[in-house]
Amino acid sequence: MYDGIIFDVDGTVWDSTPIVEEAWNAALEEAGYAERVTADRLKGLFGLPMDDIIADILPQATAEERAKFAPYCFKYEHDYLAVRGGIVYEGFGEMLEELSKKYPLFIVSNCQAGYIELMLKKTGFGPYIKDHLCPGDTNLLKADNIRLISERNGLKHPIYVGDTQMDANACKDAEVPIVFCAYGFGSVEEPEYVVNSPMEILDIF
């Protein structure tokens, strides 16, 4: 029925929020801001475009100031995750290996350039993933990136695996069904499928 499976990253593959909390707070401190973030707050923001996340964290800053701060975030986040990585959800690697034997697998996430590559390197999941896209690569948001990755890989009936209503909204716009990962960060109204652990994804396919 499906000819490709597209995965989200944060809240689906791994939880990087404890490390990103430390990284972004270090970036905020270096940039001279008094604002601080927590992992729990980040869980509610992840999935939004990076510009929107920074705007939420620095609501009083101008667009120019936020743009100047963004490289601090990206550098600190990359450096911290390159050393320690995120927390991969139990069973995700085993599930991915099994699925890759039957389906081409992809990643589309609303993140900065280099984040998906870093995740794949830290987890060792790179060999299972055929292609990936993010706004940092294309300047497009999730729905358009789902369409683009489908088009350039010849997918006619892909399905998306994610964990938030924002994912579900993008899927609706892109006209693809969604598997809702209830173990992740958010909630989804009326998903096509619901799983409570990565290994349950195998039951669908």
Backbone as CSV, one residue per row, in Angstrom:
resi,resn,N_x,N_y,N_z,CA_x,CA_y,CA_z,C_x,C_y,C_z
1,MET,0.831,-1.213,0.000,0.000,0.000,0.000,0.860,1.257,0.000
2,TYR,1.843,1.333,0.874,2.732,2.486,0.939,4.042,2.151,0.239
3,ASP,4.614,3.145,-0.465,5.862,2.900,-1.180,7.043,3.646,-0.583
4,GLY,6.855,4.271,0.569,7.944,4.934,1.267,7.478,5.440,2.618
5,ILE,8.390,5.476,3.576,8.073,5.927,4.932,8.995,7.097,5.270
6,ILE,8.384,8.217,5.660,9.121,9.441,5.969,9.029,9.700,7.470
7,PHE,10.164,9.900,8.118,10.210,10.093,9.563,10.533,11.537,9.938
8,ASP,9.911,11.973,11.024,10.322,13.170,11.751,11.566,12.800,12.558
9,VAL,12.177,13.759,13.255,13.349,13.465,14.086,13.036,13.626,15.572
10,ASP,12.866,14.862,16.024,12.689,15.118,17.457,11.320,14.630,17.930
11,GLY,11.332,13.812,18.973,10.094,13.236,19.479,9.667,12.003,18.727
12,THR,10.447,11.623,17.714,10.139,10.438,16.919,11.327,9.476,16.903
13,VAL,12.493,9.996,16.528,13.731,9.207,16.537,14.415,9.299,17.888
14,TRP,14.568,10.537,18.365,15.277,10.744,19.629,14.736,11.959,20.361
15,ASP,15.187,12.126,21.602,14.889,13.304,22.423,16.210,14.012,22.690
16,SER,16.396,15.140,22.032,17.631,15.913,22.211,17.444,17.095,23.156
17,THR,16.236,17.259,23.716,15.942,18.483,24.470,16.817,18.693,25.710
18,PRO,17.229,17.651,26.461,18.113,17.932,27.603,19.447,18.544,27.189
19,ILE,19.993,18.078,26.053,21.264,18.613,25.568,21.056,19.994,24.955
20,VAL,19.978,20.156,24.198,19.705,21.446,23.569,19.419,22.507,24.627
21,GLU,18.790,22.123,25.721,18.591,23.071,26.831,19.925,23.651,27.273
22,GLU,20.897,22.792,27.515,22.213,23.262,27.939,22.873,24.116,26.861
23,ALA,22.772,23.671,25.615,23.420,24.367,24.516,22.824,25.753,24.292
24,TRP,21.505,25.824,24.247,20.873,27.111,23.968,21.037,28.085,25.129
25,ASN,21.032,27.587,26.352,21.254,28.478,27.483,22.674,29.031,27.467
26,ALA,23.628,28.210,27.040,24.997,28.707,26.888,25.057,29.765,25.794
27,ALA,24.321,29.539,24.707,24.279,30.513,23.615,23.620,31.813,24.069
28,LEU,22.517,31.694,24.803,21.838,32.889,25.313,22.744,33.687,26.236
29,GLU,23.472,32.979,27.096,24.383,33.659,28.018,25.493,34.377,27.256
30,GLU,26.092,33.694,26.276,27.181,34.316,25.526,26.701,35.528,24.745
31,ALA,25.460,35.453,24.239,24.916,36.556,23.455,24.405,37.704,24.331
32,GLY,24.425,37.504,25.644,24.059,38.570,26.554,22.584,38.658,26.885
33,TYR,21.826,37.584,26.654,20.402,37.589,26.960,20.145,36.976,28.334
34,ALA,19.147,37.495,29.039,18.788,36.968,30.358,17.828,35.777,30.240
35,GLU,17.175,35.623,29.101,16.208,34.536,28.916,16.898,33.175,29.003
36,ARG,16.153,32.186,29.508,16.643,30.810,29.558,15.519,29.875,29.109
37,VAL,15.898,28.698,28.657,14.917,27.708,28.204,15.075,26.436,29.018
38,THR,14.027,25.615,29.014,14.076,24.310,29.671,13.761,23.232,28.634
39,ALA,14.121,22.008,28.947,13.827,20.890,28.049,12.323,20.756,27.827
40,ASP,11.535,20.926,28.894,10.080,20.793,28.753,9.515,21.863,27.818
41,ARG,10.040,23.066,27.928,9.570,24.127,27.030,9.956,23.819,25.586
42,LEU,11.146,23.313,25.395,11.600,22.978,24.047,10.742,21.893,23.416
43,LYS,10.266,20.952,24.218,9.409,19.891,23.681,8.131,20.464,23.073
44,GLY,7.667,21.579,23.622,6.486,22.223,23.080,6.765,23.090,21.864
45,LEU,8.042,23.385,21.637,8.430,24.238,20.517,8.986,23.462,19.338
46,PHE,9.633,22.327,19.615,10.234,21.550,18.538,9.165,21.113,17.541
47,GLY,9.490,21.236,16.292,8.525,20.991,15.224,8.155,22.279,14.517
48,LEU,8.271,23.406,15.240,8.100,24.708,14.610,9.338,25.048,13.791
49,PRO,9.212,25.917,12.796,10.407,26.421,12.113,11.338,27.106,13.109
50,MET,12.630,27.049,12.836,13.609,27.602,13.770,13.374,29.081,14.049
51,ASP,12.979,29.840,13.035,12.725,31.271,13.251,11.617,31.482,14.270
52,ASP,10.599,30.630,14.237,9.488,30.752,15.184,9.915,30.360,16.595
53,ILE,10.786,29.365,16.707,11.285,28.960,18.023,12.081,30.089,18.654
54,ILE,12.963,30.684,17.881,13.784,31.781,18.408,12.915,32.983,18.757
55,ALA,11.886,33.241,17.951,10.974,34.346,18.257,10.240,34.102,19.567
56,ASP,9.895,32.848,19.851,9.219,32.518,21.105,10.161,32.693,22.294
57,ILE,11.401,32.332,22.120,12.375,32.434,23.207,12.800,33.881,23.454
58,LEU,12.865,34.668,22.377,13.283,36.072,22.484,12.183,36.989,21.954
59,PRO,11.046,37.061,22.657,9.899,37.811,22.135,10.141,39.315,22.041
60,GLN,11.041,39.833,22.866,11.292,41.270,22.858,12.356,41.682,21.843
61,ALA,13.057,40.720,21.293,14.137,41.032,20.352,13.571,41.397,18.987
62,THR,14.307,42.202,18.258,13.909,42.541,16.896,14.244,41.390,15.961
63,ALA,13.690,41.440,14.762,13.987,40.405,13.767,15.479,40.375,13.464
64,GLU,16.104,41.520,13.428,17.542,41.589,13.163,18.339,40.951,14.303
65,GLU,17.917,41.221,15.539,18.603,40.643,16.694,18.440,39.125,16.730
66,ARG,17.244,38.645,16.390,17.017,37.194,16.356,17.871,36.534,15.277
67,ALA,17.957,37.178,14.130,18.769,36.636,13.041,20.242,36.586,13.442
68,LYS,20.681,37.559,14.191,22.069,37.588,14.657,22.311,36.506,15.705
69,PHE,21.272,36.197,16.495,21.417,35.194,17.552,21.383,33.769,17.006
70,ALA,20.669,33.544,15.912,20.487,32.190,15.387,21.793,31.415,15.229
71,PRO,22.852,32.003,14.666,24.101,31.233,14.528,24.674,30.762,15.870
72,TYR,24.469,31.538,16.945,24.902,31.090,18.273,24.185,29.789,18.637
73,CYS,22.860,29.781,18.434,22.061,28.585,18.735,22.578,27.389,17.954
74,PHE,22.728,27.590,16.664,23.098,26.477,15.799,24.469,25.925,16.163
75,LYS,25.423,26.813,16.420,26.777,26.368,16.739,26.810,25.609,18.055
76,TYR,26.217,26.184,19.091,26.233,25.522,20.390,25.480,24.194,20.334
77,GLU,24.324,24.190,19.673,23.543,22.965,19.580,24.339,21.876,18.865
78,HIS,24.945,22.218,17.740,25.723,21.247,16.979,26.894,20.727,17.804
79,ASP,27.599,21.641,18.464,28.787,21.236,19.229,28.419,20.321,20.397
80,TYR,27.350,20.656,21.106,26.944,19.837,22.249,26.457,18.462,21.794
81,LEU,25.614,18.435,20.740,25.072,17.157,20.274,26.144,16.297,19.603
82,ALA,27.137,16.938,18.995,28.213,16.179,18.368,28.995,15.370,19.393
83,VAL,29.034,15.866,20.622,29.752,15.168,21.686,28.856,14.132,22.366
84,ARG,27.624,14.498,22.683,26.797,13.658,23.535,25.599,13.021,22.840
85,GLY,25.105,13.622,21.774,23.956,13.070,21.071,22.670,13.179,21.872
86,GLY,21.560,12.832,21.222,20.275,12.802,21.900,20.001,11.417,22.452
87,ILE,18.855,11.267,23.082,18.439,9.987,23.666,17.535,9.282,22.658
88,VAL,18.046,8.216,22.045,17.274,7.473,21.048,16.192,6.650,21.758
89,TYR,14.983,6.702,21.226,13.890,5.953,21.836,14.141,4.449,21.703
90,GLU,13.857,3.736,22.772,14.153,2.305,22.846,13.491,1.543,21.696
91,GLY,14.278,0.761,21.010,13.777,-0.075,19.934,13.762,0.593,18.576
92,PHE,14.103,1.873,18.516,13.999,2.567,17.232,14.976,2.001,16.207
93,GLY,16.205,1.733,16.615,17.191,1.202,15.693,16.797,-0.145,15.129
94,GLU,16.304,-1.027,15.989,15.876,-2.353,15.547,14.696,-2.252,14.586
95,MET,13.768,-1.372,14.908,12.614,-1.165,14.030,13.064,-0.639,12.670
96,LEU,13.972,0.334,12.674,14.436,0.940,11.430,15.149,-0.093,10.551
97,GLU,15.957,-0.922,11.161,16.670,-1.952,10.403,15.688,-2.903,9.720
98,GLU,14.661,-3.313,10.443,13.678,-4.232,9.865,12.876,-3.564,8.741
99,LEU,12.440,-2.327,8.979,11.657,-1.635,7.954,12.463,-1.411,6.690
100,SER,13.766,-1.136,6.847,14.604,-0.820,5.689,14.739,-2.002,4.736
101,LYS,14.429,-3.195,5.208,14.490,-4.380,4.346,13.315,-4.438,3.368
102,LYS,12.251,-3.678,3.649,11.038,-3.749,2.843,10.652,-2.410,2.212
103,TYR,11.077,-1.297,2.816,10.649,0.019,2.348,11.836,0.977,2.239
104,PRO,11.801,1.914,1.296,12.757,3.019,1.330,12.355,3.985,2.440
105,LEU,13.324,4.435,3.209,13.059,5.283,4.373,13.671,6.666,4.173
106,PHE,12.980,7.682,4.693,13.365,9.069,4.484,13.167,9.860,5.774
107,ILE,13.727,11.066,5.805,13.521,11.976,6.932,13.174,13.358,6.400
108,VAL,12.143,13.959,6.971,11.811,15.365,6.747,11.545,15.986,8.109
109,SER,12.310,17.016,8.443,12.183,17.656,9.754,12.332,19.160,9.608
110,ASN,11.657,19.918,10.466,11.779,21.377,10.462,12.980,21.805,11.293
111,CYS,14.170,21.576,10.759,15.393,21.887,11.511,16.371,22.656,10.635
112,GLN,17.490,23.043,11.219,18.522,23.745,10.478,19.380,22.759,9.691
113,ALA,20.079,23.265,8.707,20.969,22.435,7.894,22.022,21.783,8.786
114,GLY,22.281,20.516,8.550,23.293,19.784,9.289,22.769,18.986,10.460
115,TYR,21.549,19.300,10.932,21.020,18.620,12.114,20.688,17.159,11.813
116,ILE,20.053,16.906,10.680,19.712,15.518,10.334,20.977,14.700,10.140
117,GLU,21.965,15.275,9.451,23.225,14.566,9.232,23.912,14.232,10.556
118,LEU,23.864,15.166,11.499,24.454,14.928,12.818,23.740,13.801,13.536
119,MET,22.401,13.825,13.501,21.632,12.760,14.143,21.976,11.394,13.541
120,LEU,22.046,11.330,12.210,22.347,10.061,11.548,23.737,9.558,11.913
121,LYS,24.676,10.476,12.043,26.035,10.080,12.419,26.087,9.580,13.857
122,LYS,25.445,10.286,14.770,25.494,9.911,16.186,24.744,8.606,16.457
123,THR,23.677,8.355,15.726,22.876,7.155,15.966,23.344,5.956,15.144
124,GLY,24.068,6.219,14.057,24.448,5.135,13.154,23.332,4.727,12.212
125,PHE,22.284,5.558,12.098,21.127,5.213,11.277,21.294,5.596,9.804
126,GLY,22.388,6.233,9.466,22.599,6.704,8.103,22.373,5.664,7.021
127,PRO,22.865,4.427,7.183,22.690,3.430,6.124,21.233,3.073,5.824
128,TYR,20.328,3.372,6.751,18.924,3.017,6.551,18.125,4.106,5.834
129,ILE,18.677,5.317,5.749,17.938,6.466,5.242,18.385,6.802,3.824
130,LYS,17.429,6.789,2.904,17.743,7.011,1.495,17.909,8.486,1.159
131,ASP,17.141,9.350,1.807,17.161,10.780,1.472,16.579,11.553,2.645
132,HIS,16.917,12.832,2.742,16.362,13.672,3.815,16.330,15.121,3.379
133,LEU,15.410,15.874,3.995,15.251,17.294,3.698,14.865,18.056,4.960
134,CYS,15.217,19.348,4.977,14.802,20.243,6.059,14.783,21.666,5.521
135,PRO,14.154,22.604,6.237,14.118,23.993,5.774,15.503,24.607,5.602
136,GLY,16.462,24.158,6.427,17.816,24.678,6.286,18.443,24.341,4.950
137,ASP,17.950,23.287,4.308,18.457,22.882,2.994,17.683,23.518,1.849
138,THR,16.368,23.690,2.050,15.499,24.056,0.927,14.796,25.401,1.073
139,ASN,14.790,25.970,2.288,13.988,27.152,2.600,12.486,26.874,2.446
140,LEU,12.124,25.601,2.538,10.725,25.195,2.490,10.324,24.584,3.825
141,LEU,9.044,24.684,4.168,8.566,24.084,5.406,8.138,22.640,5.158
142,LYS,7.652,21.996,6.207,7.512,20.540,6.204,6.604,20.012,5.096
143,ALA,5.452,20.602,4.884,4.543,20.083,3.869,5.195,20.098,2.494
144,ASP,5.855,21.198,2.162,6.518,21.294,0.863,7.704,20.346,0.772
145,ASN,8.408,20.150,1.870,9.523,19.208,1.852,9.051,17.759,1.734
146,ILE,7.882,17.458,2.320,7.300,16.126,2.127,6.980,15.919,0.643
147,ARG,6.386,16.931,0.025,6.092,16.829,-1.407,7.372,16.681,-2.220
148,LEU,8.377,17.480,-1.892,9.619,17.478,-2.658,10.353,16.152,-2.550
149,ILE,10.447,15.628,-1.326,11.166,14.359,-1.168,10.402,13.223,-1.847
150,SER,9.092,13.328,-1.883,8.283,12.329,-2.586,8.513,12.414,-4.092
151,GLU,8.519,13.620,-4.603,8.698,13.815,-6.046,10.066,13.339,-6.505
152,ARG,11.099,13.707,-5.784,12.437,13.373,-6.276,12.825,11.917,-6.025
153,ASN,12.009,11.208,-5.258,12.237,9.780,-5.062,11.147,8.912,-5.680
154,GLY,10.271,9.535,-6.448,9.249,8.790,-7.173,8.209,8.127,-6.301
155,LEU,7.916,8.710,-5.139,6.932,8.119,-4.233,5.525,8.545,-4.629
156,LYS,4.650,7.582,-4.737,3.255,7.863,-5.062,2.345,7.766,-3.838
157,HIS,2.714,6.901,-2.888,1.886,6.694,-1.695,2.765,6.618,-0.440
158,PRO,3.415,7.741,-0.073,4.225,7.738,1.151,3.365,7.897,2.392
159,ILE,3.955,7.616,3.527,3.314,7.844,4.820,4.344,8.496,5.731
160,TYR,3.880,9.352,6.629,4.768,10.106,7.513,4.631,9.594,8.945
161,VAL,5.746,9.591,9.666,5.767,9.173,11.072,6.237,10.357,11.907
162,GLY,5.352,10.890,12.753,5.683,12.062,13.551,4.933,12.082,14.868
163,ASP,5.118,13.174,15.626,4.611,13.162,17.000,3.832,14.406,17.418
164,THR,3.544,15.324,16.508,2.844,16.543,16.916,1.723,16.886,15.943
165,GLN,0.838,17.765,16.387,-0.226,18.244,15.512,0.349,19.029,14.342
166,MET,1.482,19.685,14.566,2.135,20.392,13.463,2.540,19.419,12.361
167,ASP,3.014,18.237,12.757,3.313,17.200,11.769,2.040,16.797,11.031
168,ALA,0.975,16.595,11.783,-0.294,16.176,11.184,-0.834,17.232,10.223
169,ASN,-0.688,18.512,10.591,-1.146,19.585,9.703,-0.357,19.591,8.397
170,ALA,0.955,19.375,8.500,1.786,19.322,7.301,1.395,18.133,6.431
171,CYS,1.113,17.007,7.076,0.695,15.814,6.333,-0.625,16.047,5.610
172,LYS,-1.547,16.711,6.285,-2.840,17.008,5.654,-2.641,17.887,4.431
173,ASP,-1.763,18.886,4.574,-1.480,19.791,3.461,-0.819,19.046,2.306
174,ALA,0.081,18.114,2.652,0.795,17.342,1.631,0.004,16.132,1.154
175,GLU,-1.133,15.890,1.767,-2.020,14.778,1.411,-1.345,13.420,1.591
176,VAL,-0.728,13.250,2.764,-0.172,11.949,3.123,-0.691,11.581,4.516
177,PRO,-0.889,10.302,4.790,-1.340,9.875,6.125,-0.214,9.973,7.139
178,ILE,-0.577,9.930,8.425,0.412,10.050,9.483,0.283,8.914,10.499
179,VAL,1.428,8.417,10.927,1.527,7.538,12.089,1.906,8.434,13.263
180,PHE,1.051,8.506,14.263,1.309,9.356,15.433,2.086,8.591,16.483
181,CYS,3.264,9.098,16.828,4.103,8.503,17.874,3.703,9.093,19.219
182,ALA,2.837,8.393,19.933,2.323,8.891,21.202,3.396,8.935,22.281
183,TYR,4.549,8.315,22.042,5.651,8.360,23.001,6.463,9.647,22.880
184,GLY,6.137,10.501,21.915,6.923,11.698,21.635,6.494,12.918,22.428
185,PHE,6.527,14.088,21.762,6.367,15.360,22.457,4.945,15.897,22.494
186,GLY,4.094,15.489,21.564,2.810,16.171,21.445,1.616,15.249,21.342
187,SER,0.582,15.756,20.686,-0.652,15.000,20.462,-1.121,15.290,19.049
188,VAL,-1.974,14.410,18.540,-2.488,14.546,17.174,-3.965,14.193,17.170
189,GLU,-4.745,15.008,16.491,-6.174,14.745,16.349,-6.415,13.825,15.154
190,GLU,-7.056,12.714,15.394,-7.498,11.791,14.357,-6.388,11.347,13.398
191,PRO,-5.301,10.794,13.939,-4.268,10.245,13.053,-4.750,8.943,12.421
192,GLU,-4.104,8.557,11.329,-4.461,7.281,10.705,-4.032,6.105,11.577
193,TYR,-2.889,6.243,12.247,-2.370,5.193,13.116,-1.780,5.827,14.369
194,VAL,-1.778,5.069,15.466,-1.162,5.506,16.721,-0.251,4.397,17.217
195,VAL,0.970,4.763,17.617,1.890,3.796,18.214,2.389,4.350,19.542
196,ASN,2.632,3.458,20.488,3.113,3.853,21.807,4.580,3.517,22.019
197,SER,5.203,2.921,21.023,6.632,2.630,21.059,7.123,2.440,19.640
198,PRO,8.414,2.655,19.367,8.913,2.473,18.009,8.646,1.090,17.437
199,MET,8.760,0.052,18.249,8.565,-1.305,17.729,7.145,-1.541,17.233
200,GLU,6.171,-0.780,17.746,4.789,-0.930,17.284,4.627,-0.464,15.837
201,ILE,5.577,0.345,15.356,5.521,0.790,13.959,5.592,-0.403,13.015
202,LEU,6.346,-1.435,13.417,6.447,-2.622,12.588,5.097,-3.293,12.382
203,ASP,4.209,-3.202,13.370,2.896,-3.841,13.272,2.056,-3.242,12.143
204,ILE,2.294,-1.955,11.848,1.520,-1.280,10.801,1.948,-1.759,9.422
205,PHE,3.240,-2.037,9.284,3.785,-2.343,7.958,4.114,-3.812,7.774
